[in-house]
Amino acid sequence: MERITEAISALRAPLQQGEYDLHRLVMDALDAAGIPWAHEVPLAPRCRIDLMCGGVGIEIKRGKVEKARVLAQLQKYAACPQITGLILVTEKTIPLPHAIHGKPVRLICLNRLWGIAI
């Protein structure tokens, strides 16, 4: 999970990217680090995560993120047996627990990677 976090943390995403543009930037960062990934992976019926790297699920959110909604989504993902950890990639910081259902959770805030706190 740390290797994946390091690879994504190297991103310097331009502002005004669409969500799928952010997906592409994350996938390119993972490729550059030699980390295999799968895109739009179904975990359960009506439950699909943006990216998977082994057992680590990556969810990417653009724009304003509703904490309650994204937390419910992460809880649903963490309940799936194939998930061993979760990484949320956002443009803005939101408070998250360090673990959900005993699985580690990390936040990567793209604006903070630029040194901008919004």
Protein Blocks (a to p, Z undefined) as FASTA:
>chain_A
ZZmmmmmmmpccdehiafklmmmmmmmmmmmnopacdehiafbghiacfbdchjbccddd
ehjddfklmmmmmmmmmmpmklgbdcdddfbdcdddfbeehiacddddfklmnopaZZ
